[in-house]
Amino acid sequence: MSEQHTLFQLSGQSLVYGDHRVLDNISLQIKAGEKVALVGPSGAGKTTLLHLLFQQRPEQTALQPQSGGLVDLLSVYQNIFIGALERVGTLPALWNLVRPLAAHRKAVAELVQTLGLEEKLWQSVDRLSGGQRQRVAIGRALYRQQPVFLGDEPVSSLDPLQARLLLEHLLHQHETAVVSLHNRQLALNHFDRIIVMRDGRICCDCPAGELSEEGLDAYYQQEPSPHPEPPPEDLQGWAMVKS
């Protein structure tokens, strides 16, 4: 593991949306090199927490939102290329929309082979299945070529073998990762730390080796929250408060 400097830190942070406290007294620290799984029932606050972490280091992070964030009328190639916009520059990026740049065309073509999408490279993503779209979103995140990956259910639409292989690839290609998952076995097998959330709070934060799938299941068997987490498109209208 590389130098253990702190990348993300929250101390007693709460996030309020209207009269609902979506995140409640969150304190955590994530260091460079850690692979952290976020688990917990729907509405627990995982998506909001990921967006809050992204705001701390957007320039170093590849974010894969649960929605995928794809542009439907653009091709697989163009959607993946979007991941490179910050390092390419405006004029080359605009030209690439009309005539793909040779170096990027080659790099993206190689990447889609890993994703199993080589026959879909020039197809618009609105014609793809849910699993194919999710693989395009993975490709875009990988093409950002950043050290940190934040993923919100990044492999939920894939079959078990594809999910495992592409999750392994994502973790291998990023020095640090924080990933929201509902698949508890993937969390236990591929991450060194697990954070369990429920009702906007962290109710467990420990090494993966100290937990079992049955232990994680217990957090899902409690009564659901009466206030599901709204989708945090940009966190506008939210109020950050110190607990």
C-alpha positions as CSV (number, residue, x, y, z in Angstrom):
1,M,0.0,0.0,0.0
2,S,1.3,3.5,-0.8
3,E,1.9,6.3,1.6
4,Q,-0.9,6.4,4.1
5,H,-1.9,10.1,3.8
6,T,-5.6,11.0,4.4
7,L,-7.6,11.6,1.2
8,F,-11.1,12.1,2.7
9,Q,-12.1,13.2,6.1
10,L,-15.5,14.0,7.7
11,S,-15.9,14.9,11.4
12,G,-19.4,14.9,12.9
13,Q,-21.0,16.0,9.6
14,S,-24.7,15.9,9.0
15,L,-26.6,16.8,5.8
16,V,-30.1,18.0,5.9
17,Y,-32.6,18.1,3.0
18,G,-35.8,19.9,3.9
19,D,-36.8,18.5,7.3
20,H,-35.0,15.2,6.7
21,R,-31.5,14.5,8.0
22,V,-30.0,12.4,5.2
23,L,-26.6,12.0,6.8
24,D,-26.4,12.1,10.6
25,N,-23.2,12.8,12.5
26,I,-20.8,11.1,10.0
27,S,-17.2,10.9,11.0
28,L,-14.7,8.9,8.9
29,Q,-11.3,9.0,7.5
30,I,-10.2,7.3,4.3
31,K,-6.5,7.0,3.5
32,A,-4.7,6.6,0.2
33,G,-4.5,2.9,-0.9
34,E,-7.7,1.8,1.0
35,K,-10.4,-0.2,-0.7
36,V,-13.6,0.5,1.1
37,A,-17.1,-1.0,0.5
38,L,-20.2,0.9,1.6
39,V,-23.1,-1.4,2.4
40,G,-26.5,-1.0,3.9
41,P,-30.2,-1.0,2.8
42,S,-31.5,1.4,0.2
43,G,-32.0,4.9,1.6
44,A,-29.2,4.5,4.1
45,G,-27.3,7.5,2.8
46,K,-24.6,5.7,0.8
47,T,-25.2,7.7,-2.4
48,T,-25.2,11.0,-0.6
49,L,-22.0,10.1,1.2
50,L,-20.2,9.2,-2.0
51,H,-21.2,12.6,-3.6
52,L,-20.0,14.4,-0.4
53,L,-16.6,12.6,-0.7
54,F,-16.4,13.5,-4.4
55,Q,-16.7,17.2,-3.6
56,Q,-13.6,17.0,-1.5
57,R,-11.3,15.7,-4.3
58,P,-13.1,16.0,-7.7
59,E,-9.8,16.5,-9.6
60,Q,-8.4,13.2,-8.5
61,T,-11.5,11.1,-8.6
62,A,-13.4,9.0,-11.2
63,L,-17.1,9.0,-10.1
64,Q,-19.5,6.4,-11.4
65,P,-23.0,7.5,-10.3
66,Q,-25.8,4.9,-10.0
67,S,-27.6,6.5,-12.9
68,G,-24.5,6.0,-15.1
69,G,-24.6,9.6,-16.3
70,L,-24.3,8.6,-20.0
71,V,-25.3,10.8,-22.9
72,D,-27.9,8.7,-24.8
73,L,-27.4,10.1,-28.3
74,L,-23.6,9.7,-28.2
75,S,-21.8,6.5,-29.1
76,V,-20.1,4.1,-26.8
77,Y,-16.8,5.6,-28.0
78,Q,-17.8,9.2,-27.3
79,N,-19.3,8.4,-23.9
80,I,-16.1,6.7,-22.8
81,F,-14.0,9.5,-24.3
82,I,-15.8,12.0,-22.1
83,G,-13.7,10.6,-19.2
84,A,-10.7,12.2,-20.8
85,L,-12.1,15.7,-21.4
86,E,-10.1,17.4,-18.5
87,R,-6.8,16.1,-19.8
88,V,-7.5,16.6,-23.5
89,G,-8.6,20.2,-23.7
90,T,-11.6,21.9,-25.3
91,L,-10.6,22.2,-28.9
92,P,-9.3,18.6,-29.3
93,A,-12.3,17.3,-27.5
94,L,-14.7,19.1,-29.9
95,W,-12.7,17.8,-32.9
96,N,-12.9,14.3,-31.5
97,L,-16.7,14.4,-31.6
98,V,-16.5,14.9,-35.4
99,R,-13.4,12.8,-36.2
100,P,-12.0,10.6,-33.4
101,L,-8.4,11.3,-32.5
102,A,-6.2,8.3,-33.5
103,A,-4.5,7.8,-30.1
104,H,-7.8,7.9,-28.3
105,R,-9.6,5.8,-30.8
106,K,-6.9,3.1,-30.3
107,A,-7.0,3.4,-26.5
108,V,-10.8,3.3,-26.2
109,A,-10.9,0.4,-28.7
110,E,-8.6,-1.6,-26.4
111,L,-10.6,-0.7,-23.4
112,V,-13.9,-1.8,-24.8
113,Q,-12.4,-5.2,-25.5
114,T,-11.9,-5.5,-21.7
115,L,-15.5,-4.5,-21.3
116,G,-16.8,-6.9,-23.9
117,L,-18.3,-4.1,-26.0
118,E,-16.0,-4.1,-29.1
119,E,-19.0,-4.7,-31.4
120,K,-20.9,-1.7,-29.9
121,L,-18.1,0.9,-30.1
122,W,-19.9,3.2,-32.6
123,Q,-23.5,2.5,-31.4
124,S,-25.4,5.1,-29.5
125,V,-25.9,4.1,-25.9
126,D,-29.6,4.5,-26.0
127,R,-29.7,1.3,-28.0
128,L,-27.9,-0.7,-25.3
129,S,-29.1,-3.0,-22.5
130,G,-28.8,-2.0,-18.9
131,G,-25.8,-4.2,-18.4
132,Q,-24.1,-2.8,-21.5
133,R,-24.8,0.8,-20.4
134,Q,-23.2,0.0,-17.0
135,R,-20.1,-1.3,-18.7
136,V,-19.9,1.9,-20.7
137,A,-20.1,3.9,-17.5
138,I,-17.2,1.7,-16.1
139,G,-15.2,2.4,-19.2
140,R,-15.7,6.2,-18.8
141,A,-14.6,6.0,-15.2
142,L,-11.5,4.0,-16.2
143,Y,-10.7,6.5,-19.0
144,R,-10.5,9.3,-16.5
145,Q,-7.3,7.7,-15.3
146,Q,-7.4,9.0,-11.8
147,P,-6.1,7.5,-8.6
148,V,-9.4,7.4,-6.8
149,F,-12.6,5.6,-7.8
150,L,-16.0,6.3,-6.2
151,G,-18.7,4.0,-7.5
152,D,-22.4,3.8,-6.6
153,E,-23.5,0.2,-7.4
154,P,-21.1,0.1,-10.4
155,V,-21.7,-3.6,-11.3
156,S,-25.3,-4.1,-10.1
157,S,-26.7,-4.8,-13.6
158,L,-24.0,-7.3,-14.6
159,D,-24.1,-11.1,-14.3
160,P,-22.2,-12.5,-11.3
161,L,-19.0,-13.4,-13.3
162,Q,-18.9,-10.1,-15.2
163,A,-19.5,-8.2,-12.0
164,R,-16.7,-9.9,-10.2
165,L,-14.2,-9.5,-13.0
166,L,-14.9,-5.9,-13.7
167,L,-15.0,-5.0,-10.1
168,E,-11.6,-6.6,-9.7
169,H,-10.4,-4.6,-12.7
170,L,-11.7,-1.3,-11.3
171,L,-10.0,-1.9,-8.0
172,H,-6.7,-2.9,-9.7
173,Q,-6.7,0.2,-11.8
174,H,-7.4,2.6,-9.0
175,E,-5.1,3.2,-6.0
176,T,-8.0,4.0,-3.7
177,A,-11.7,3.1,-4.0
178,V,-14.9,3.7,-2.1
179,V,-17.7,1.6,-3.6
180,S,-21.4,1.2,-2.7
181,L,-22.6,-2.4,-3.0
182,H,-25.7,-4.4,-2.2
183,N,-23.8,-7.7,-3.0
184,R,-22.4,-8.5,0.4
185,Q,-20.2,-11.3,-0.9
186,L,-18.4,-9.0,-3.3
187,A,-17.8,-6.5,-0.4
188,L,-16.4,-9.2,1.8
189,N,-14.2,-10.8,-0.9
190,H,-12.7,-7.8,-2.6
191,F,-12.4,-5.0,0.0
192,D,-10.2,-4.5,3.0
193,R,-12.6,-2.3,4.9
194,I,-16.4,-2.3,5.2
195,I,-18.6,0.6,6.3
196,V,-22.2,-0.3,7.1
197,M,-24.7,2.5,6.9
198,R,-28.3,2.7,8.1
199,D,-30.7,5.7,8.4
200,G,-27.9,8.1,7.5
201,R,-25.5,6.9,10.2
202,I,-22.4,4.7,10.2
203,C,-23.3,1.7,12.3
204,C,-20.2,-0.4,11.6
205,D,-16.7,0.4,10.3
206,C,-14.2,-2.4,10.5
207,P,-11.8,-4.6,8.5
208,A,-13.7,-7.0,6.1
209,G,-12.1,-10.0,7.8
210,E,-14.0,-9.2,11.0
211,L,-17.4,-9.6,9.3
212,S,-19.4,-12.4,7.8
213,E,-22.2,-12.4,5.2
214,E,-24.6,-13.4,8.0
215,G,-23.4,-10.5,10.1
216,L,-24.0,-8.1,7.3
217,D,-27.5,-9.5,6.6
218,A,-28.5,-8.6,10.1
219,Y,-28.3,-4.9,9.2
220,Y,-30.7,-5.4,6.3
221,Q,-33.3,-7.3,8.4
222,Q,-34.2,-4.3,10.6
223,E,-37.2,-2.1,10.0
224,P,-36.6,0.1,6.9
225,S,-36.2,3.9,7.3
226,P,-39.5,5.8,6.9
227,H,-37.5,8.5,5.0
228,P,-35.8,7.1,1.8
229,E,-32.7,9.0,0.6
230,P,-33.5,11.4,-2.2
231,P,-31.2,11.3,-5.2
232,P,-28.3,13.8,-4.7
233,E,-28.0,15.2,-8.2
234,D,-25.8,18.1,-7.2
235,L,-26.5,18.6,-3.4
236,Q,-28.0,22.0,-4.2
237,G,-30.7,22.9,-1.6
238,W,-29.0,20.7,1.0
239,A,-27.7,22.1,4.3
240,M,-24.5,20.9,5.8
241,V,-24.5,21.1,9.6
242,K,-22.1,20.1,12.4
243,S,-23.5,17.6,14.9
